[in-house]
Amino acid sequence: MEESIISFKNFGFKYTAQAEPTLKGINLDIHKGEKILICGPSGCGKSTLFNCLNGLIPASYSGEATGELIIEGKSFKDLDIFTLSKITGTVLQDSDGQFIGLTVGEDIAFAMENDNISLSEMKERVLNAAKKVGIDAFLDHAPHELSGGQKQRVSLAGVMVDNVEIFLFDEPLANLDPASGKKTIELIDQIHKDTGATIIIVEHRIEDVLHRSVDRVVLMGEGSIILDTTPDKLLSSDSLISNGIREPLYVTALKYAGVDITEDMRPGMMDTLILKDDDKKKIKEWMEGIPDKVQGEERPVLLETKNLSFSYPNGKRALKNIDFSIRKGEMMSIVGRNGAGKSSFCKVICGFEKESEGAIYINGENISNLSIKERAEKIAYVMQNPNQMITKPMIRDEVALGLVMDGRYSKEEIDERVDEALKICGLYPFRSWPISALSFGQKKRVTIASILVMRPPVIILDEPTAGQDFRHYTAIMDFLKSLNEAGYTILLITHDMHLMIEYSHRAVVFTEGEMVADGTSANILPNDSLLEKPSLKRTSLSDLAKHLGVDETMFIRKFIKYDREVRK
C-alpha cells in the first residue's frame, strides 16, 4: 500500500466571518512522491485547501476545522506555521510578496538564517539551489530587477534550500507570459524528477499544466471534491466544461469534429494522444467542411500611427518607428513579453507619454498636440486592476465622475448617459450599491462603464482576463464582444493566447520596442521563429495539425472560424 504524506478525512473548514463552511467533507489521500493538480472555478475552495496545507490556516485566517488533516503523520492542528515550513515549501502566485532579502542570494538564504547554519554551508546550499532553477547568474541582483518567471525561480530556490518534502504551487502561471509559463511547468517537472518530492499545483489553466504529466487531477466545486482521477479519464469526460473549466484546445477540436474521446486514446497530454485512422479522417472531413472565405467589408481606418518613436528621459528607446493602424469596429490584440513596448505604445497614444518622433491620427486628424483630457475623449484606457482606477465608494458616483468633472453636461444628460452605460455593462440593477460589495469582475465592469459614458471611439484594456477562471473569462470577453458589436473599437494588451484565438480579429506582436508582426492569430501562432522573441508559444492546435499532417495555418484558421460560430 502506498504511503500517504497528506490525508484529509471528512475534513471541513469554516471561516470565522462566514455562516457556511468553505470546505465540506474533503476525503483525499496524497501519496509520497506524487504530482497532483488541483483545479476548479473561483470560489470552489481550492485556495482554502491550499492554505490549510501551508499553515496560513489557522496562522493568518481564523475559523473552525472539522474532521482530520494529517501531514506527515501529524494533525495539522498540532503543526505551527514554522514547523510546517520545514515540511512544505510554498511558492505563491505573487512572488513579490515572498521577497525578504535585498538581493536574490539573500532572499534564497533567508530560510536558513535562524537554523544556526555556517556561512560556508549557507553559501553552498544557496548556490546549489540557484543552479537547479537556473538563477545562479543573478545572485547579486535585486529581486525587483527580474522578470516574472525569474522571480518564481527565486521563490522556488528559497524553499528548496530547506530540503522540504512537499512543494506547493499557488497559480504558478498567473502572472507569466506563455513561454515563461511553459518553462515554469518544465522546471517543476524537473524538480519533481530530481528530488522525488511531492508536488501539489493549484491552477485553472489545465492545458498549460498538462504540458508535462501529472499523476492525478483533483477537481473541486462548491467546497467539495467532485472528481479525483487521472488526466486521461478527466479529458475523456465532460467534467471540465460542466464545472466551468476550460478544456485544452486540442480536446475542443476533437469534439467539434465528432471524435469520441476515450481513456485508451491517452488524451491527458497532446504528446501522448493516440488517434486511429478513422479519427484522423473525421477531423480532416470536419476541417474540409468549414468554408475558408474571408467575408465582410473593409472598414475605414480609425486610429493610426506613423513612424512613432519614444524614449524615456534616461535615453532608453522604448518604441522604434511604429507604423500601426486599427480599423473602426475591430477587436485587436497587442502581444509580446514584458518590456517589449506594448504598454509604452498605449501610454504614448493615450497622451500619458510624449512621442519623440512621428504622429498619431484619429479619423485622419493629427492628435499629437491634444492634451490627455482631450485625448481621453477619443482613446480610453482601462487598467488591469480596477481598484487602481476606482475613487468613489458608490457605483453611480464612480460612473458619473468623468462627466461631472468635465463640467459641460446637465444633470439630466449625466443621468441619461450613466443609466445607458450601466445597462450596457449589466450593472443597472446594482446602481445604488457600494463598490465594495462587488466582485472583481463586476468592479472591472464599473471601470468600463465609467469610460463608456464619455463615448470614446477606441477602448484599450490591459490584460482584461488576467487571473480569471474560465467562467469569469468568458463573461468578461463576451461582454467586450458585445461592446465591439455595438460599434466600439477595442485594443487588448494580453498574454492570453486563447483570447487571441477566440476573440481578436487581428494581433500585432511587439519585440524590443518594434512591431514585428501584424496579422491574424492563424498566421502568427504556427510561426515558431515569430513566437520566440515575444515569449509566446505554440498552441496544441498547431501540434494537432502537425500530428494530422495538415497545414497548421489553415487548421487554426478554420478552427477559429468554427469556434466563433459555435460561440455566437
C-alpha positions in Angstrom: 0.0 0.0 0.0 1.3 3.4 -1.0 2.3 5.7 1.9 0.1 8.8 2.3 2.1 12.0 3.1 -1.1 14.1 3.3 -4.5 12.7 4.3 -7.9 14.6 4.5 -10.5 12.6 6.3 -14.1 14.1 6.2 -12.3 17.5 6.5 -14.2 20.8 6.7 -13.3 24.4 7.4 -15.5 27.4 8.1 -14.0 30.9 8.3 -15.0 32.8 11.5 -16.7 35.6 9.5 -18.8 33.2 7.3 -22.1 31.4 8.0 -21.4 28.4 5.8 -18.2 26.2 5.6 -15.9 26.8 2.6 -14.7 23.2 2.7 -17.1 20.3 3.2 -16.4 16.6 3.6 -13.0 16.5 2.0 -11.6 13.0 1.7 -8.3 13.0 -0.1 -5.0 11.0 0.2 -1.9 12.3 -1.5 0.9 9.8 -1.6 4.6 10.4 -1.2 6.3 11.5 -4.4 3.0 12.2 -6.3 2.5 15.2 -8.6 -1.1 16.4 -8.2 -3.1 19.1 -10.0 -5.9 20.7 -8.0 -8.3 22.8 -10.2 -11.8 24.3 -10.0 -13.6 27.6 -10.7 -13.0 30.7 -8.5 -14.6 30.3 -5.1 -14.6 26.5 -5.1 -12.4 26.2 -2.0 -9.0 25.3 -3.6 -7.2 28.3 -2.1 -8.6 27.4 1.4 -7.4 23.8 0.9 -4.0 25.1 -0.1 -3.8 27.4 3.0 -4.6 24.5 5.3 -1.5 22.7 3.9 0.9 25.7 4.2 -0.1 26.8 7.7 -1.8 30.1 6.7 -4.8 28.5 8.2 -5.1 28.9 11.2 -2.0 31.2 11.5 -3.4 34.1 9.4 -7.1 33.1 8.8 -9.2 32.0 11.8 -12.0 29.5 11.7 -13.3 26.2 12.7 -11.9 22.9 11.3 -13.8 19.6 11.4 -12.6 16.1 10.6 -8.9 15.3 10.2 -6.0 16.6 8.2 -2.8 14.6 8.7 0.5 15.8 7.3 3.5 13.5 7.6 1.7 11.6 10.4 0.8 14.7 12.4 -2.5 16.6 12.8 -2.3 20.0 11.1 -3.8 21.3 14.4 -0.6 20.4 16.1 1.7 21.9 13.4 2.6 25.5 13.7 3.4 27.5 10.6 7.2 27.4 11.3 7.2 23.6 11.7 5.1 23.2 8.6 7.5 25.4 6.6 10.2 22.7 7.2 7.9 20.2 5.6 6.1 22.2 2.9 7.6 24.8 0.6 5.1 27.3 -0.7 5.5 29.3 -4.0 2.8 31.9 -4.2 1.4 33.4 -7.5 2.6 36.8 -6.4 6.3 36.2 -6.0 6.9 39.8 -4.9 5.0 39.1 -1.7 7.6 36.5 -0.7 10.8 38.5 -1.1 12.6 39.4 2.1 16.3 39.9 1.1 17.8 42.9 -0.8 19.5 40.5 -3.3 18.5 37.2 -4.8 21.2 35.4 -2.8 20.0 36.9 0.5 16.4 36.0 -0.3 17.2 32.4 -1.0 19.3 32.2 2.2 16.6 33.7 4.4 15.1 30.3 5.5 18.5 29.2 6.9 19.3 32.3 8.9 17.6 31.1 12.0 18.9 27.5 11.8 22.5 28.1 13.0 23.9 27.0 9.7 27.5 28.1 9.0 28.1 30.8 6.4 30.1 28.5 4.2 27.4 25.8 4.2 24.7 28.5 3.6 26.6 29.8 0.5 27.0 26.3 -0.8 23.3 25.5 -0.4 22.2 28.8 -1.9 24.4 28.3 -5.0 23.2 24.6 -5.4 19.5 25.7 -5.2 20.1 28.6 -7.6 21.8 26.3 -10.1 19.0 23.8 -10.0 16.5 26.5 -11.0 18.8 28.3 -13.4 19.0 31.6 -11.4 22.7 31.3 -10.2 23.8 34.2 -12.6 21.5 36.6 -10.7 22.5 36.1 -7.1 23.8 39.7 -6.7 20.7 41.2 -8.4 17.8 42.9 -6.6 14.6 40.8 -6.9 12.7 43.6 -8.5 15.2 43.7 -11.4 14.0 40.2 -12.5 11.2 39.1 -14.9 8.1 37.3 -13.5 9.5 33.9 -14.5 12.9 34.6 -12.8 11.1 35.8 -9.6 9.3 32.5 -9.5 12.6 30.7 -9.8 14.0 32.7 -6.8 10.9 31.7 -4.7 11.4 28.1 -5.7 15.1 28.1 -4.8 14.2 29.7 -1.5 12.1 26.7 -0.4 14.5 24.2 -1.9 17.4 25.1 0.4 15.4 23.6 3.3 15.0 20.2 1.5 11.3 20.2 2.0 9.3 17.1 1.1 6.2 18.8 -0.2 6.2 21.7 -2.8 3.0 23.8 -3.0 2.5 26.0 -6.1 -0.4 28.5 -6.0 -1.4 29.5 -9.5 2.2 29.4 -10.8 1.2 30.6 -14.3 -1.0 33.5 -13.3 1.4 36.4 -14.0 3.6 34.8 -16.6 3.7 35.1 -20.4 3.1 31.8 -22.3 6.7 31.0 -22.9 7.7 31.6 -19.3 4.7 29.6 -18.1 5.9 26.7 -20.3 9.4 26.9 -18.8 7.9 27.0 -15.3 6.0 23.8 -15.8 9.1 22.1 -17.3 11.1 23.3 -14.2 8.5 22.0 -11.8 8.6 18.6 -13.6 12.4 18.5 -13.4 12.4 19.3 -9.7 9.9 16.5 -9.2 12.1 14.1 -11.1 15.3 15.2 -9.3 14.1 15.4 -5.8 11.2 12.8 -5.6 9.3 15.4 -3.6 5.5 15.5 -3.5 4.2 18.3 -5.8 0.8 20.0 -5.5 -0.1 22.5 -8.1 -3.3 24.7 -7.8 -4.1 26.1 -11.2 -7.1 26.6 -13.5 -5.0 26.6 -16.8 -5.3 22.9 -17.4 -3.8 22.8 -20.8 -0.6 24.6 -19.8 0.0 22.4 -16.7 -0.5 19.2 -18.7 2.4 20.2 -20.9 4.1 17.8 -18.5 2.5 14.7 -16.9 0.8 14.7 -13.5 -0.3 11.6 -11.6 -3.8 12.9 -10.7 -6.2 15.8 -11.2 -8.4 16.8 -8.3 -11.4 18.8 -9.5 -13.2 20.9 -6.8 -16.6 22.6 -6.8 -18.5 24.4 -4.1 -16.1 23.3 -1.3 -16.1 19.6 -2.2 -14.1 17.2 -4.3 -16.1 16.4 -7.5 -13.5 14.2 -9.1 -10.2 12.6 -8.3 -8.8 10.9 -11.3 -6.1 10.6 -14.0 -5.7 13.2 -16.7 -6.7 10.6 -19.3 -10.0 9.9 -17.5 -10.7 13.5 -16.9 -10.2 14.6 -20.5 -12.3 11.7 -21.9 -15.2 13.1 -19.8 -17.2 16.3 -19.9 -16.3 17.2 -16.3 -14.2 20.2 -17.0 -16.7 22.1 -19.2 -19.7 21.1 -16.9 -17.8 22.6 -14.0 -16.7 25.8 -15.7 -13.1 24.9 -16.5 -11.6 25.4 -20.0 -10.7 22.2 -21.8 -7.4 22.0 -23.8 -7.8 23.4 -27.3 -7.0 20.1 -29.0 -9.8 18.4 -27.0 -12.2 21.0 -28.1 -11.2 20.5 -31.7 -11.6 16.7 -31.4 -15.1 17.2 -30.0 -16.0 19.7 -32.7 -15.0 17.1 -35.3 -17.3 14.5 -33.6 -14.4 12.3 -32.3 -15.5 10.1 -29.4 -12.7 10.7 -26.9 -11.9 7.6 -24.7 -9.4 6.9 -22.0 -7.4 4.5 -24.1 -6.7 7.3 -26.6 -4.4 8.8 -23.8 -5.9 12.3 -24.2 -4.3 13.6 -21.0 -1.5 15.2 -23.0 -1.2 16.2 -26.6 2.2 14.3 -26.7 0.5 11.0 -25.7 -2.7 11.3 -27.8 -3.4 8.3 -29.9 -5.6 8.8 -33.0 -6.9 6.0 -35.1 -7.1 6.4 -38.9 -10.9 6.8 -38.6 -10.5 9.6 -36.1 -8.0 11.4 -38.3 -10.4 11.0 -41.3 -13.2 12.5 -39.2 -11.1 15.5 -38.2 -9.9 16.2 -41.8 -13.5 15.9 -43.1 -14.7 18.3 -40.5 -11.9 20.7 -41.3 -12.6 20.5 -45.1 -16.3 21.2 -44.5 -15.5 24.6 -42.9 -15.6 27.4 -45.6 -12.3 29.2 -45.8 -13.5 32.5 -47.3 -12.9 35.8 -45.5 -16.1 37.8 -45.8 -17.0 41.3 -44.8 -16.3 44.8 -46.0 -13.1 46.6 -45.1 -13.9 49.3 -42.7 -12.1 52.7 -42.6 -9.0 53.2 -40.5 -9.9 54.8 -37.1 -6.6 55.0 -35.3 -3.2 55.2 -37.0 0.4 55.9 -36.0 3.2 56.8 -38.5 6.9 56.5 -37.7 6.1 56.6 -33.9 9.1 56.5 -31.6 9.5 57.2 -27.9 12.5 57.3 -25.5 12.4 57.6 -21.7 14.3 60.5 -20.0 17.2 58.2 -19.3 17.7 57.7 -23.0 16.3 54.2 -23.2 14.4 53.9 -26.5 11.1 52.1 -25.9 9.4 52.4 -29.3 11.1 52.5 -32.7 9.3 53.7 -35.9 5.9 52.1 -35.2 3.5 52.2 -38.2 0.2 50.9 -36.9 -3.5 51.1 -37.8 -6.7 49.7 -36.4 -10.0 49.9 -38.3 -13.3 51.0 -36.9 -15.1 48.2 -35.2 -12.0 45.9 -34.9 -11.1 44.0 -31.8 -7.3 43.6 -31.8 -4.7 42.1 -29.5 -1.2 43.5 -28.7 1.1 40.8 -27.6 4.7 40.5 -26.5 6.8 39.8 -23.4 7.1 42.3 -20.5 9.2 45.3 -21.6 8.5 44.7 -25.3 6.9 48.1 -25.7 3.2 47.2 -25.5 2.4 49.5 -22.5 4.7 52.2 -23.7 2.8 52.3 -27.1 -0.5 52.6 -25.3 0.8 55.3 -22.9 2.0 57.3 -25.9 -1.2 57.1 -27.9 -3.2 58.0 -24.8 -1.0 61.0 -24.1 0.5 59.8 -20.8 3.9 60.0 -22.5 5.0 62.3 -25.3 6.3 60.7 -28.5 9.9 61.5 -29.6 9.1 61.2 -33.3 6.1 60.5 -35.5 2.4 61.3 -35.3 -0.9 59.8 -34.1 -4.1 60.1 -36.1 -7.8 59.6 -35.2 -10.1 59.6 -38.3 -7.3 61.2 -40.2 -6.9 64.1 -37.6 -3.4 64.5 -36.0 -4.0 64.4 -32.3 -0.3 64.6 -31.2 -0.8 68.1 -29.7 -4.0 67.3 -27.8 -4.0 67.2 -24.0 -4.5 64.0 -22.0 -8.0 65.2 -21.2 -8.8 65.9 -24.9 -7.3 62.5 -26.0 -9.3 60.7 -23.3 -12.5 61.6 -25.2 -11.1 59.7 -28.2 -9.0 56.9 -26.6 -9.9 55.4 -23.3 -7.6 53.2 -21.2 -8.7 50.5 -18.7 -6.1 49.3 -16.3 -5.6 45.6 -15.4 -6.6 46.2 -11.7 -9.9 48.0 -11.3 -9.0 49.0 -7.8 -6.3 51.3 -9.2 -9.0 53.3 -11.1 -11.9 53.5 -8.7 -12.1 56.6 -6.5 -15.7 56.8 -5.4 -17.5 54.5 -2.8 -20.8 54.2 -4.8 -21.3 52.7 -8.3 -23.3 55.5 -9.7 -21.0 58.2 -8.5 -18.0 56.4 -9.9 -19.6 56.0 -13.4 -20.7 59.7 -13.4 -17.4 61.1 -12.3 -15.9 61.8 -15.7 -19.0 63.7 -16.9 -19.2 65.7 -13.7 -15.6 66.7 -13.8 -16.0 67.7 -17.5 -18.5 70.4 -16.5 -20.2 70.6 -19.9 -23.2 68.3 -19.1 -26.5 68.9 -17.4 -27.7 66.6 -14.6 -30.3 65.2 -16.9 -27.8 64.3 -19.6 -25.4 62.8 -17.0 -28.2 60.7 -15.5 -29.2 59.5 -19.0 -25.6 58.6 -20.0 -24.9 56.9 -16.7 -28.1 54.8 -16.9 -27.2 53.8 -20.5 -23.7 52.7 -19.6 -24.9 50.8 -16.5 -27.4 48.9 -18.7 -24.8 48.1 -21.3 -22.5 46.8 -18.6 -25.2 44.8 -16.8 -24.8 46.9 -13.7 -28.2 48.8 -13.7 -29.8 46.6 -11.0 -26.8 47.4 -8.7 -26.7 51.1 -9.5 -27.2 52.1 -5.8 -24.8 49.6 -4.4 -21.4 50.4 -2.8 -18.5 49.2 -5.0 -17.1 47.3 -2.0 -19.9 44.8 -2.4 -18.9 43.9 -6.0 -16.8 41.0 -7.2 -13.5 41.7 -9.1 -15.2 41.1 -12.4 -18.1 43.5 -11.6 -15.6 46.2 -10.5 -13.9 45.8 -13.9 -17.3 46.5 -15.5 -17.7 49.6 -13.3 -14.4 51.0 -14.7 -15.5 50.2 -18.2 -18.9 51.8 -17.6 -17.1 55.0 -16.3 -15.4 55.1 -19.7 -18.4 54.3 -21.9 -20.2 57.4 -20.5 -17.6 59.5 -22.3 -18.3 57.6 -25.5 -14.7 57.3 -26.8 -14.4 55.5 -30.2 -11.4 53.5 -29.0 -11.1 51.5 -25.7 -7.7 50.0 -24.6 -7.8 47.2 -22.0 -4.7 46.0 -20.2 -4.8 42.2 -19.5 -8.7 42.1 -19.2 -8.7 38.3 -18.3 -5.7 38.1 -16.0 -6.2 35.7 -13.1 -9.8 34.8 -14.2 -11.2 31.3 -14.3 -13.0 30.2 -17.5 -16.4 31.3 -16.4 -15.3 34.8 -15.5 -13.0 34.9 -18.5 -16.0 34.1 -20.8 -18.2 36.6 -19.0 -15.7 39.4 -19.4 -14.9 38.6 -23.0 -18.5 38.1 -24.1 -19.2 41.5 -22.6 -16.3 43.1 -24.5 -17.5 41.3 -27.7 -21.0 42.8 -27.2 -19.4 46.3 -26.9 -17.4 45.6 -30.0 -20.5 44.6 -31.9 -22.2 47.8 -30.7 -19.5 49.7 -32.6 -16.7 50.2 -30.1 -13.1 49.6 -31.4 -11.2 47.6 -28.8 -7.5 47.1 -28.3 -6.4 44.4 -25.9 -2.9 44.2 -24.3 -2.7 40.5 -23.4 -0.5 37.4 -22.8 -3.5 35.2 -23.3 -3.2 33.1 -26.5 -6.7 31.7 -26.1 -8.0 35.3 -26.2 -6.1 35.9 -29.4 -7.6 32.8 -31.0 -11.2 33.2 -29.7 -11.9 37.0 -29.9 -9.2 39.0 -31.8 -9.7 39.9 -35.4 -6.0 40.7 -35.6 -2.9 40.6 -33.5 0.2 42.7 -33.5 3.5 41.5 -32.0 5.9 43.8 -30.2 9.6 42.9 -29.5 12.2 45.2 -28.1 10.2 48.3 -29.0 9.5 47.3 -32.6 6.3 45.9 -34.2 7.5 42.7 -35.8 4.2 41.2 -37.0 0.7 42.2 -37.9 -1.8 39.6 -38.9 -4.4 37.1 -37.9 -3.8 34.7 -35.0 -3.9 31.8 -37.5 -0.9 33.3 -39.3 1.1 34.2 -36.2 0.7 31.2 -34.0 2.2 28.4 -36.2 5.4 30.5 -36.8 8.0 29.3 -34.3 10.6 31.9 -35.1 8.0 34.7 -34.7 6.8 33.3 -31.3 10.2 33.0 -29.7 11.1 36.7 -29.2 7.8 37.9 -27.8 7.7 34.9 -25.4 4.7 33.2 -27.0 4.4 29.5 -27.6 2.9 27.0 -29.9 -0.6 26.0 -29.2 -1.9 22.5 -29.0 -3.9 23.2 -32.2 -0.5 23.6 -34.1 0.6 20.3 -32.5 -2.7 18.6 -33.5 -2.4 19.8 -37.1 1.2 18.5 -37.3 0.0 15.2 -35.9 -2.6 15.0 -38.6 -0.2 16.1 -41.3 -2.3 19.1 -42.4 -1.3 22.8 -42.9 -1.1 24.4 -39.4 -2.2 27.9 -40.5 -5.2 26.6 -42.3 -6.2 24.3 -39.5 -6.0 27.1 -36.9 -7.9 29.5 -39.2 -10.7 27.1 -39.7 -10.9 26.1 -36.0 -11.2 29.8 -35.1 -13.9 30.3 -37.7 -15.9 27.3 -36.5 -15.3 28.2 -32.8 -16.6 31.7 -33.2 -19.8 30.4 -35.0 -20.4 28.0 -32.1 -19.9 30.8 -29.5 -22.4 33.2 -31.2 
